[in-house]
C-alpha cells in the first residue's frame, strides 16, 4: 500500500513541478536593480511594468515585495468560489481553462496566506479560500469516483486535470481488480 501512495505522491509532485515551471505575469511594485538568482540575471525591475517569469523564479521576488502577481493571473477565494459553484451546479466534471487549475489553486493559496500575515487581507478570506477549495476538491473527487467504475470517454478525459488523470488511473485499475476478485467468474 505504501508503494501506491509513494507513486501517487511522486506523480503529483512531478505535475506540480511542471506547473511551477509555467510562466506567470507579474507586476513590479518596487524599483529594483538587476541581480543574479539561480545562476541567471534578473532585472532591472521598474515599478508599474509587467514581467513574465516562471512561477518558481517569481516567488522570491514576490516574497520580497519586488513583484506581485498580475491581476490577470490572480486566484483568490472569489475565483475558488467560482470553481466550487460550477462543480456543485454540474453533474459532470467541469472542464476548466487549464489542466493545471488545481495546482494553480494549491500554489496561489501561499499568496493569500502571505497577504493575511501582512494584514492586507482578513483571515476570513483565507478561511473562505480553504472552504471553497475543499468543496471543489471533494466535488471533483466524488465525480471522479463515479467515473472510475466505468471506461473513461474522450469527452470526460478532456475534463480531467493532469493530476486527476493519474488518480483516475490508480482508482480505475484498483476498483477493477477488487471487483474481479469478488465477482470472479460471474463477471
N, C-alpha and C positions, 0 to 999 in steps of 0.2 A: 504494500500500500504506500510506503514511503517513496518508492520509485515513481509511482504515478504522480504523487504530489510534487516531487522534485522536478520531473519532466514538465509538468504543467507550469510550475513557477519559473523554470528556465525559459520556457516558450513565451510566457507573459513578459518576463524581463527583456527578452530579445525584441519583442514588439514595442515595448516602451522605449528601448534604446533607439529603435528606428524612428519613433515619433520624436524623441529628443534631438535627433539629427535633422528634423524638418525645419525649414526656415519660418520665422515669425517676424511680423513687423513690429518695430518698437519706435518710440518717440523719445528724443533726448529731453531731459528735464533740467540738466545742469551741464554747462560747458565743461569739456574735459579734453586735455591734451592727449595725444596718441601715446599708447604704451603697449607693452607686449604681454600676452597671456596665452598659455598653451602653445608657445612657440610661434605665435602669429602676432603681427602688429595690428592694433585697432585704433581707430580714431584718426584725427581729432573728431570729437562729437560736438555739434553745435546745437544749442538749445532751440527746440521747436522743430528740428529736422527729423525726418523718419529714416530708419535704417532697418534693413532686413538681415537678421542673423539667425544662425541655428539656435534652437532653444537652449541647449546646454551652454553655448557661448554667451547668450544674452543674460542668463541667470546671475552671474557675478555683477554685471553692470546694473541689473535691476535691484539686486540686494544692496548695492552701494548707492542707490538713488541717482544714478547717472542716466539710466534709461527707464522707461516704463512701457508696458505692453500697450500697443496701439489700440484704440477703441474698436477698430475693425476685427481685432483678434481676441478681444476680451471674452471671458467665460466666467461669469459670476453667478450668484444664486438665482438671478432672474432668468438667465439662459438655461441653467439646470432645471429650473421650474418648468420652462417651456418644453424641455425634453421629457420630463416626468408626466406632464399633462398629455403630451402627444402619445406617449406609451400607454397611459391609462385609458385614453379615449379610443384606442385602436386595438382590435382583437389580434392583429398580426404584428410582427416586428415592424417598427417604423424605420425606413431607410433614412439614415442621417446624411448630412452633407459630406462627411469624411468617414472613412473606415477607422479612423483613429479617435473618434469623438470621445470614447470612454477614457482613453489615455490623456486626451486634452483636459477633460474634467479632472482627472487624477492629478495631473501636473499643475493645473491652474488653481487647485484648492490651496496650494502653497502661497499664491499671491494674496488670496483672501485672508489666509491666516496671518500673513505679514501686515496687511492693512489693518486688521483687527488689533494686532500687537502694537502698531504705531498709533492707534487711536483714530485712524482715518475712517474706518467703518465700525459700526456697532457689532458686538458679539452676536446679536440676533441674526445678522446676515450670515455669519459662519454657521450658526445652528440651522438656519434655513437651507444653506448650501448642503450640509450633511444630510438633512431630511430629504431634500429633493433628489440628491444623489442616491440615497438608499432606495427611494421609491423607483427611480429609473432602473437601477441595477436589479432590484427584486422583480419588477415587472418584466424586464427583458429575460431574466433567468427563468421565470415561470413559462414564458412563451418558448424559450429555448428547450426546456424540459419536455414540453408537449411535442415540439418538432423532433426531438431526439428519438422518439418512438417510431418515427416513420423515415422514409427516404426524403432527403432534402431536395426540394425543387430548385430549379435555376433561379426563379424569382425570389424564393426565400433565402437562397445563398447570397444573393446580391444585397439583402437587407442586413446581413451579419457583419459585424466588425471583424477585424483580423483576430482579435483575442477571443471573440465568440466562436469563430470557426474552429479554433483549437479546442475550446471547451466542448463544442458540439461533437467533434470527432471523438474525444475521450468518452463523453457520455454515451453517444450513439453506439460505439463499439462495446462498451461495458453493459449497457442495457441489453443489447443483442445477445451477448454471451450469457448474461443472467437469465434471460427469457428462455434461451435454448436449453440451459441447464435444467430448468424446472419443467419446461414443456416437452423436452426430449423429442421422441419420435412423433408426438402429437402435433407438432407444428407444421 
